[in-house]
Amino acid sequence: MTMRKEKAERYTIYVGLADRNEYEQKVSFEKGSQLTSIGCYAFSKCNALTSLKLPSGVTTLGESFISECDSLTTFEIPAGIKNLDMAAFINSTAIVKFAANSTCIKIYNSLGYFDDSANLGDFVIPASVKVIDNSSFYGAQVLGEVHFPVALDSQQ
């Protein structure tokens, strides 16, 4: 695992966790983990990965961080994510859900599209979300119902 300490007690996992480990099935972090950021492609191609539980203090998910994790069926977005870049789920087949105590306020897609393998299932957007940018879900091939919060300020 490549983990680097940044500034005052912030940690990031970078590209290539377990060097594309095809055998690691479960990844979790100790209570009180200082991890705040997951880099682009960090868990990419971890084909045996069935369980990934990130600490609630994670505030950033990198592009395609769980791409091609074919055995990962669901993923819970950590409560600490304030601005969710949907590009994090490109090439992911995991059904994505928000943590019950989500503090996310904005959903966007920095790339402006999904590829044809994105599987978001039914997507429930928490009440904390106030802004959803255009193209946040553009191209998602498997998208069930999208449940919007009542107090949504804008869809840009």
C-alpha positions as CSV (number, residue, x, y, z in Angstrom):
1,M,0.0,0.0,0.0
2,T,1.3,3.4,-0.9
3,M,0.2,5.9,1.9
4,R,1.8,9.3,2.3
5,K,1.4,11.7,5.1
6,E,0.5,15.2,3.9
7,K,0.7,18.4,6.0
8,A,-0.9,18.2,9.4
9,E,-2.0,14.6,9.9
10,R,-3.7,14.1,6.5
11,Y,-3.1,10.8,4.7
12,T,-3.7,9.8,1.1
13,I,-3.7,6.4,-0.5
14,Y,-2.2,6.7,-4.0
15,V,-2.4,4.8,-7.3
16,G,-1.9,1.1,-7.2
17,L,-2.9,-0.2,-3.8
18,A,-1.5,-3.7,-3.4
19,D,0.0,-3.4,-6.9
20,R,-3.3,-4.5,-8.6
21,N,-3.7,-7.2,-6.0
22,E,-6.0,-9.9,-7.3
23,Y,-6.3,-11.8,-4.0
24,E,-7.2,-9.1,-1.4
25,Q,-10.8,-9.6,-0.5
26,K,-11.5,-7.1,2.3
27,V,-10.0,-3.7,3.0
28,S,-10.9,-1.8,6.2
29,F,-9.3,0.8,8.4
30,E,-8.9,1.0,12.1
31,K,-11.2,3.2,14.1
32,G,-9.7,6.7,14.3
33,S,-7.8,6.3,11.0
34,Q,-6.3,9.6,9.8
35,L,-6.9,8.7,6.2
36,T,-8.5,11.7,4.3
37,S,-8.0,11.0,0.6
38,I,-8.1,8.1,-1.9
39,G,-6.2,8.8,-5.0
40,C,-7.0,8.0,-8.7
41,Y,-7.1,4.3,-9.4
42,A,-6.1,3.4,-5.8
43,F,-8.0,0.1,-5.7
44,S,-8.3,-0.3,-9.5
45,K,-8.3,-3.9,-10.7
46,C,-8.4,-5.4,-7.2
47,N,-10.6,-8.1,-8.8
48,A,-11.1,-10.2,-5.6
49,L,-12.1,-7.2,-3.5
50,T,-15.6,-7.9,-2.0
51,S,-15.6,-5.4,0.8
52,L,-14.2,-1.9,1.1
53,K,-15.0,0.2,4.2
54,L,-13.4,3.6,4.2
55,P,-13.2,5.8,7.3
56,S,-15.8,8.6,7.7
57,G,-12.9,11.1,7.7
58,V,-12.2,10.5,4.0
59,T,-13.1,13.7,2.1
60,T,-11.8,13.0,-1.4
61,L,-12.3,10.0,-3.8
62,G,-10.0,10.0,-6.8
63,E,-11.1,9.3,-10.4
64,S,-11.8,5.6,-11.1
65,F,-10.6,4.6,-7.6
66,I,-12.6,1.3,-7.7
67,S,-12.5,0.7,-11.4
68,E,-12.6,-2.9,-12.6
69,C,-13.1,-4.3,-9.0
70,D,-15.4,-6.9,-10.5
71,S,-16.3,-8.6,-7.1
72,L,-17.2,-5.4,-5.3
73,T,-21.0,-5.3,-5.4
74,T,-21.7,-2.3,-3.2
75,F,-19.8,0.7,-2.0
76,E,-20.8,3.2,0.7
77,I,-19.7,6.8,0.2
78,P,-18.0,7.9,3.5
79,A,-19.9,10.5,5.5
80,G,-17.0,13.0,5.2
81,I,-17.4,13.5,1.4
82,K,-18.6,17.1,0.9
83,N,-18.2,17.4,-2.9
84,L,-18.7,14.1,-4.7
85,D,-17.0,13.7,-8.1
86,M,-19.0,10.9,-9.8
87,A,-15.8,10.3,-12.0
88,A,-14.7,8.2,-9.0
89,F,-17.1,5.5,-10.1
90,I,-16.1,5.3,-13.8
91,N,-15.5,1.6,-14.8
92,S,-17.1,0.5,-11.5
93,T,-19.8,-2.1,-11.3
94,A,-20.5,-1.6,-7.6
95,I,-23.8,-0.2,-6.6
96,V,-23.1,3.1,-4.8
97,K,-24.9,4.3,-1.7
98,F,-24.4,7.2,0.7
99,A,-23.6,6.8,4.4
100,A,-26.7,7.4,6.5
101,N,-25.1,10.5,8.1
102,S,-23.8,11.9,4.8
103,T,-22.7,15.6,4.8
104,C,-22.3,15.8,1.0
105,I,-23.5,19.1,-0.4
106,K,-22.6,18.9,-4.1
107,I,-22.5,16.2,-6.8
108,Y,-20.6,16.7,-10.0
109,N,-18.6,14.8,-12.7
110,S,-15.3,16.3,-13.6
111,L,-15.1,14.2,-16.7
112,G,-18.7,14.9,-17.8
113,Y,-19.6,11.3,-18.5
114,F,-19.7,7.7,-17.4
115,D,-18.5,4.8,-19.5
116,D,-20.9,2.0,-20.4
117,S,-20.1,-0.2,-17.4
118,A,-21.1,2.2,-14.6
119,N,-23.8,0.5,-12.4
120,L,-25.3,2.9,-9.9
121,G,-28.5,1.0,-9.3
122,D,-31.1,3.0,-7.4
123,F,-29.4,6.1,-6.3
124,V,-30.7,7.9,-3.2
125,I,-29.3,11.4,-2.9
126,P,-29.1,12.5,0.8
127,A,-30.9,15.6,2.1
128,S,-27.6,17.3,2.7
129,V,-27.0,17.7,-1.1
130,K,-27.9,21.2,-2.3
131,V,-26.4,21.2,-5.9
132,I,-26.2,18.6,-8.6
133,D,-24.2,19.7,-11.7
134,N,-25.2,18.9,-15.3
135,S,-23.8,15.6,-16.6
136,S,-23.3,14.2,-13.1
137,F,-24.9,11.0,-14.2
138,Y,-24.5,11.3,-18.0
139,G,-23.8,8.0,-19.7
140,A,-24.5,5.8,-16.7
141,Q,-25.9,2.7,-18.4
142,V,-27.4,1.0,-15.3
143,L,-29.2,3.6,-13.3
144,G,-32.4,2.7,-11.5
145,E,-34.5,5.3,-9.8
146,V,-32.8,8.5,-8.6
147,H,-34.3,9.9,-5.4
148,F,-33.7,13.6,-5.1
149,P,-33.8,15.5,-1.8
150,V,-36.8,17.8,-1.2
151,A,-34.6,20.8,-0.4
152,L,-32.4,20.6,-3.5
153,D,-31.3,24.2,-4.3
154,S,-30.3,23.8,-7.9
155,Q,-29.5,21.4,-10.7
156,Q,-26.8,23.2,-12.7
